[in-house]
Amino acid sequence: MIIPIRCFSCGRPVAHLWEAFNERAAKGEDKGKVMDDLGLERYCCRALFLGHVDLIDVASKFKKA
């Protein structure tokens, strides 16, 4: 739902890079190049960014009764 603060595998802090990655990828830049520029070199961190689906807007529609 929300990007994790740290990578699940290696423990590197990655949450602070999410907004920059998301903005640049939305503009049409190559995602691999953007991750290289942000310093995401490990496969685990890169997979975390590429596999993330932002569902917070969908989940926020449902309220607890």
C-alpha positions in Angstrom: 0.0 0.0 0.0 2.6 2.6 1.1 6.2 2.3 0.1 8.2 0.7 2.9 10.7 2.8 4.8 13.4 0.2 4.3 14.1 -2.5 1.7 12.7 -5.8 3.0 15.9 -7.7 1.9 18.9 -5.5 2.6 17.5 -2.9 5.0 18.6 0.1 3.1 16.3 3.2 3.5 14.4 3.8 0.3 11.2 5.6 1.1 12.8 9.1 0.7 13.5 8.2 -3.0 10.0 7.2 -3.9 8.6 10.6 -4.8 11.5 11.6 -7.0 11.3 8.2 -8.8 7.6 8.4 -9.2 7.7 12.0 -10.6 10.5 11.3 -13.1 9.0 8.0 -14.2 5.6 9.7 -14.8 7.4 12.3 -17.1 8.4 9.4 -19.3 12.1 8.9 -18.3 13.5 5.4 -18.4 12.8 3.7 -15.0 16.2 2.0 -15.0 18.1 5.2 -15.6 16.1 7.0 -12.9 17.0 4.2 -10.4 20.6 4.4 -11.4 20.6 8.2 -10.8 19.0 7.8 -7.4 21.6 5.2 -6.4 19.4 2.1 -6.3 21.9 -0.5 -7.5 20.8 -3.6 -5.7 18.2 -5.9 -7.3 16.1 -6.1 -4.1 15.7 -2.3 -3.9 15.0 -2.0 -7.6 12.4 -4.8 -7.5 10.7 -3.0 -4.5 10.2 0.1 -6.7 9.2 -1.7 -9.9 6.8 -4.0 -8.1 5.1 -1.4 -5.9 1.4 -0.7 -6.6 0.0 2.4 -4.9 -3.3 1.3 -3.4 -3.7 3.8 -0.7 -6.4 5.7 -2.6 -8.4 2.5 -3.2 -8.1 1.3 0.4 -9.1 4.7 1.8 -12.5 4.5 0.2 -13.5 1.7 2.6 -14.3 2.7 6.1 -14.5 0.6 9.2 -18.2 0.4 10.3 
